[in-house]
Amino acid sequence: MRADKRLAGRSSSANGPNTRGYAAGVDPGERFWWSRLRWRLRGATQWPAFVVLTLLDGLVLHLLPPVATLGLNPIEGVLIATFGNLFLVGALAPFLSRRIGARERAAHAGRLTTPPPEAEQAVRRDRMATVLLVAGLAATIVSGLANRPVIVSETEETEEAARAVRQIADHSPDEELRRNLETANTVRLGEGYFRICIARDDRMRHACFFVDTGKEPTEVRRDPSQEPNDQVAG
């Protein structure tokens, strides 16, 4: 009799509503929440990548500016990189992720989606933003490396112009030129063409020279004007 009761109890516990198991014991809403959290964690790379890659972009812009005449310090580089990366994350990544999601839904019409749709979209947007941030850093490095020869060439031309004017001052009977040579100021007027001014003792007048490094040897001509470069440029 007792054996029959034990068998009946096992049968009811095996087939009744108290079936043991994770799927039966967890509320469907809770399972949805855990599934969504799992997918959100899978796509949690966007903002850590934003911080790290923005700092790297700023450093690259400082060391390898994409424009020869663009001199940036690290803070300016980070500010420019921040605005550029915000555009990638806030505008371009959502647009591309929506387009890709629409194509995937059209290609898999009628099939069930494993993750929750909202979580899947968030993961796709997050990963797209991360890919765009990495691509932006790569593009910044490539443009900086491509522009490097131009920067080196301009620097060499500027140094050649300064050497030519220094040589003129060293051999000039005008002692003021040699005395004030450290006040020399240079502006670039064209490709390999510069105007270099040296202040006089009163700092009101300047001895200025036009220097053409494109000629062999470098040509130096005296400018009759005694106005400094900042006034001429203005």
Secondary structure, DSSP 8 states (H G I E B T S, - for coil): -HHHHHHHHHHHHHHSTT--SHHHHS-HHHHHHHHHHHHHHHT--HHHHHHHHHHHHHHHHHHS-SSTT----HHHHHHHHHHHHHHIIIIIHHHHHHHHHHHHHHHTTTS--SS-HHHHHHHHHHHHHHHHHHHHHHHHHHHHHHHHHHHHHHHHHHHHHHHHHHHHHHT-S-HHHHHTGGG-EEEEEETTEEEEEEE-TTSS-EEEEEEETTSSS-EEEEES----HHHHH-
